[in-house]
Amino acid sequence: STRRGRPRIEIMHVAMIINLDDGKLFGKVVYANGCKLKLDNF
């Protein structure tokens, strides 16, 4: 069976966001289906 409500997302590109102040990893941005999705910081 297929679940509804959540379309399949093809990840085209994953880019890291780096905080230049301290050089730490700030978060991750995923470019999928022509859209820019901001993931939670980790």
DSSP file (Angstrom, degrees, kcal/mol; ACC not computed):
  #  RESIDUE AA STRUCTURE BP1 BP2  ACC     N-H-->O    O-->H-N    N-H-->O    O-->H-N    TCO  KAPPA ALPHA  PHI   PSI    X-CA   Y-CA   Z-CA
    1    1 A S              0   0    0      0, 0.0     2,-0.4     0, 0.0     0, 0.0   0.000 360.0 360.0 360.0 151.0    0.0    0.0    0.0
    2    2 A T        -     0   0    0      0, 0.0     2,-0.2     0, 0.0     0, 0.0  -0.882 360.0-127.5-108.9 135.9    1.1    3.6   -0.7
    3    3 A R        -     0   0    0     -2,-0.4     2,-0.2     3,-0.1     3,-0.2  -0.538  23.8-142.1 -79.5 146.3    0.9    6.3    1.9
    4    4 A R  S    S+     0   0    0     -2,-0.2    -1,-0.0     1,-0.1     0, 0.0  -0.619  70.8  39.5-102.9 165.1   -0.9    9.6    1.0
    5    5 A G  S    S+     0   0    0     -2,-0.2    -1,-0.1     1,-0.0    -2,-0.0   0.121  95.1  83.4  90.6 -22.4   -0.1   13.2    1.8
    6    6 A R        -     0   0    0     -3,-0.2    -3,-0.1     3,-0.0     3,-0.1  -0.864  69.2-150.6-120.8 101.0    3.7   12.9    1.6
    7    7 A P        -     0   0    0      0, 0.0     2,-0.3     0, 0.0    -3,-0.0  -0.262  29.9 -98.0 -66.3 152.2    5.0   13.3   -2.0
    8    8 A R        -     0   0    0      1,-0.0     2,-0.6     2,-0.0     0, 0.0  -0.540  38.2-151.3 -72.3 132.0    8.2   11.5   -2.9
    9    9 A I        -     0   0    0     -2,-0.3     2,-0.7    -3,-0.1    -1,-0.0  -0.918   3.6-155.1-110.7 123.0   11.2   13.9   -2.7
   10   10 A E        -     0   0    0     -2,-0.6    23,-1.1     1,-0.0     2,-0.7  -0.855  17.2-137.3 -95.6 120.2   14.2   13.4   -5.0
   11   11 A I  E     +A   32   0A   0     -2,-0.7    21,-0.2    21,-0.2     3,-0.1  -0.663  27.7 172.8 -81.0 116.1   17.3   14.9   -3.4
   12   12 A M  E     +     0   0A   0     19,-2.1     2,-0.3    -2,-0.7    20,-0.2   0.856  64.9   0.6 -90.1 -40.5   19.2   16.7   -6.2
   13   13 A H  E     -A   31   0A   0     18,-2.0    18,-3.4     2,-0.0     2,-0.5  -0.992  55.3-154.9-153.4 140.0   21.9   18.4   -4.2
   14   14 A V  E     -A   30   0A   0     -2,-0.3     2,-0.4    16,-0.2    16,-0.2  -0.974  17.3-176.4-119.7 124.6   22.9   18.7   -0.5
   15   15 A A  E     -A   29   0A   0     14,-2.8    14,-2.9    -2,-0.5     2,-0.3  -0.942  18.3-134.4-123.0 142.3   24.8   21.7    0.6
   16   16 A M  E     -A   28   0A   0     -2,-0.4     2,-0.6    12,-0.2    12,-0.2  -0.723  10.2-143.2 -94.5 142.8   26.2   22.5    4.0
   17   17 A I  E     -A   27   0A   0     10,-2.2     9,-2.5    -2,-0.3    10,-1.5  -0.923  19.1-165.1-104.6 122.2   25.8   25.8    5.7
   18   18 A I  E     -A   25   0A   0     -2,-0.6     2,-0.8     7,-0.2     7,-0.2  -0.913  20.5-130.8-113.5 130.7   28.9   26.8    7.7
   19   19 A N     >  -     0   0    0      5,-2.5     4,-2.3    -2,-0.5     3,-0.5  -0.677  16.5-159.3 -77.2 112.0   28.9   29.6   10.3
   20   20 A L  T  4 S+     0   0    0     -2,-0.8    -1,-0.2     1,-0.2    -2,-0.0   0.687  81.9  70.3 -69.5 -17.2   32.0   31.6    9.2
   21   21 A D  T  4 S+     0   0    0      1,-0.2    -1,-0.2     3,-0.1    -2,-0.0   0.946 124.5   3.7 -66.6 -47.2   32.3   33.2   12.7
   22   22 A D  T  4 S-     0   0    0     -3,-0.5    -2,-0.2     2,-0.2    -1,-0.2   0.416  95.8-120.0-119.9  -0.7   33.4   30.0   14.4
   23   23 A G     <  +     0   0    0     -4,-2.3     2,-0.2     1,-0.2    -3,-0.2   0.611  65.5 140.3  75.2  10.1   33.7   27.7   11.5
   24   24 A K        -     0   0    0     -5,-0.5    -5,-2.5     1,-0.1     2,-0.5  -0.526  64.3 -95.8 -87.7 156.4   31.1   25.3   13.0
   25   25 A L  E     -A   18   0A   0     -7,-0.2    -7,-0.2    -2,-0.2    17,-0.1  -0.565  38.5-175.4 -71.8 121.3   28.5   23.5   11.0
   26   26 A F  E     -     0   0A   0     -9,-2.5     2,-0.3    -2,-0.5    16,-0.2   0.885  52.3 -58.1 -87.9 -42.5   25.3   25.6   11.2
   27   27 A G  E     -A   17   0A   0    -10,-1.5   -10,-2.2    14,-0.2     2,-0.4  -0.949  50.6 -89.2-177.5-166.5   22.9   23.4    9.3
   28   28 A K  E     -A   16   0A   0     11,-0.4    11,-2.1    -2,-0.3     2,-0.5  -0.995  20.6-158.4-135.4 137.2   22.1   21.6    6.1
   29   29 A V  E     -AB  15  38A   0    -14,-2.9   -14,-2.8    -2,-0.4     2,-0.5  -0.962   9.5-159.4-115.6 129.3   20.2   22.8    3.0
   30   30 A V  E     -AB  14  37A   0      7,-2.7     7,-3.1    -2,-0.5     2,-0.8  -0.926   6.0-154.1-111.7 124.2   18.7   20.2    0.7
   31   31 A Y  E     +AB  13  36A   0    -18,-3.4   -19,-2.1    -2,-0.5   -18,-2.0  -0.854  29.8 163.4 -95.5 110.0   17.8   21.1   -2.8
   32   32 A A  E >   -AB  11  35A   0      3,-2.2     3,-2.5    -2,-0.8   -21,-0.2  -0.992  60.5  -9.4-134.1 133.4   15.0   18.7   -3.9
   33   33 A N  T 3  S-     0   0    0    -23,-1.1    -1,-0.1    -2,-0.4     3,-0.1   0.840 127.3 -56.3  53.2  36.8   12.6   18.9   -6.8
   34   34 A G  T 3  S+     0   0    0      1,-0.3     2,-0.3    -3,-0.1    -1,-0.3   0.527 117.4 110.9  76.4   4.3   13.8   22.5   -7.5
   35   35 A C  E <   -B   32   0A   0     -3,-2.5    -3,-2.2     2,-0.0     2,-0.7  -0.812  66.4-130.0-112.2 154.3   12.9   23.6   -4.0
   36   36 A K  E     -B   31   0A   0     -2,-0.3     2,-0.5    -5,-0.2    -5,-0.2  -0.898  25.4-168.5-104.3 113.4   15.2   24.6   -1.2
   37   37 A L  E     -B   30   0A   0     -7,-3.1    -7,-2.7    -2,-0.7     2,-0.6  -0.873  11.5-147.0-106.3 131.2   14.4   22.8    2.0
   38   38 A K  E     -B   29   0A   0     -2,-0.5    -9,-0.2    -9,-0.2     2,-0.1  -0.854  16.2-157.4 -98.4 119.2   16.0   23.9    5.3
   39   39 A L        -     0   0    0    -11,-2.1   -11,-0.4    -2,-0.6     3,-0.1  -0.453  31.5 -83.4 -88.9 166.2   16.6   21.0    7.7
   40   40 A D        -     0   0    0     -2,-0.1   -12,-0.2     1,-0.1    -1,-0.1  -0.312  52.4 -98.2 -65.8 150.9   17.0   21.3   11.4
   41   41 A N              0   0    0      1,-0.1   -14,-0.2   -14,-0.1    -1,-0.1  -0.360 360.0 360.0 -66.8 149.4   20.4   22.3   12.8
   42   42 A F              0   0    0    -16,-0.2    -1,-0.1   -17,-0.1   -15,-0.1   0.336 360.0 360.0-146.4 360.0   22.5   19.4   14.0
